[in-house]
Amino acid sequence: MKKIYLLLVSTSLLVCAAMAQRQVQSTNTYLNKTKLLGNSSNNYQQKTTATCDTVNTTQAAAWTPQVYTVTGGGGYVAGVNQYGDEQKAAYFNLASYTNSTYLTGVAFWFAKANSTNPANLSKTVPVKVYDGDATNGPNNLLGTDNSLTLGSIKTDVSNSDFTIVQFTTPISIPASKKIFVSIDISNFTWDSSTKDSLSLVTSEMDEAGPSDNGGGWDFYNGAWSSMEDGWGSSWGLMIFPVVCNSVAPVTFASFNGEKVESNNILSWATATEMNNTGFELQRSINGTEFSTIAFIPTKAENGNSNTNLSYTYTDKASNTSAYYKLKQIDKDGKYSYSKTVFIKADKPTRFELVKVYPNPTRDIVKVSVIAPKASNATLTITDMTGKTVMQQNIQLTMGDNNVTLNTQSLNAGNYIIKLTCAEGCESSIIRFVKQ
């Protein structure tokens, strides 16, 4: 049976127990649920919402935070130690959580993170997720994240922060609703030459059982066992999964627009894509009414990617200021929108009829005009024989102008609209359809 000390940070006293000698100290850290759910330094904003829950915070808040060491200075019970433990996992039964379709992230409370060999600070601490049950332990590997290093965890510990992992591709939770979340510490050692100090905060001894949310398990000597079987006592590990009912199918890393000569260049990048078909690029003159100007198919293989992908589109019909947004469309027809970007046109040098919308139309048609200066002007609508069927005098201001015309009296058919101004200018024509 493995032997332990209990280490907490401050005054100490020695007591004897039937199992082992334990050193007990008080702690200067504490579990704070608000901090866990809104950790600004780690930009961690996952919280209990209509679609997401952070698991284990209620139960862990009732635990007494502890750090246990192995007898004789042999490392940590919930971390790297002389026995060569390779993983530390916590069990979670999510059946009582309404939002438990995807695992999107995990928060860890680490107590120690350092090494006597500074080069080891760059080593990875993989986070692994398994299915399984409280009787037999972890089974099939569901996913792995390799973003943590011993050095990054050390920074979090120094700042009294939780360590946050957010999966680039959310992990589907099995139908059993039972999972294990582990830290893989097999890259680290505790021996006479090197001591890699890495440990999670735990509950007090026997405060949580292996069947509880957060109940601890070990992987060593090629097999999983509950900490109760390995150490003679049970612990809860301070590990907090974030589970959600739905996840954003596409994570936008950026969406930008710029004017290059007479064109508007739209560019965007995605950090992740799931089940994605592609993007409708939508444009608006007034920022309210958008119409689709192009469809850009996904670059992700089979619609799925967890690496950055970049896209661009050139809008050549862009002699006016315009708003743009992306409509991302899933394979199942669901969709979501990006933020809106605005590209301001260069100062106009001539009067121009830019756009007529909606087209086709029924009762009204909206006309977008740009003007280099304020001026009186006339909009003229003719049928396809050249007969004038409507005229409306308008007052233009410098820049973008939007005019609404009532087309209820027009018969169904094709029409042409053109702009003339007081200075004698005449714009190009635009054709529209009255339904």
Secondary structure, DSSP 8 states (H G I E B T S, - for coil): ---EEEE-SS-EEEEE-SS-EEEEE--S----HHHHHTBGGGTB---S-SSEEETTHHHHHTS--BEEEETTT-BBTTB-BTT---EEEEEEE-TT-S--SEEEEEEE-EEEEEESSGGGGGSB--EEEEEEETTTEEEEEEEEE---BHHHHHHHHHTT--EEEEEEEEEE--TT-EEEEEEE-TT--BSSS-BEEEEE-B-STTSS-TTSTTEEEEEETTEEEEHHHHHSS--BB-EEEEEES---SEEEEEEEEEEETTEEEEEEEEEEESSEEEEEEEEESSSSS-EEEEEEE--SGGG-BSS-EEEEEEESS-SS-EEEEEEEEETTS-EEE---EEE-----SS-EEEEEESSSBSSEEEEEEEESS-EEEEEEEEETTS-EEEEEEEEE-SEEEEEEEE-TTS-SEEEEEEEEETTS-B---EEEEE-
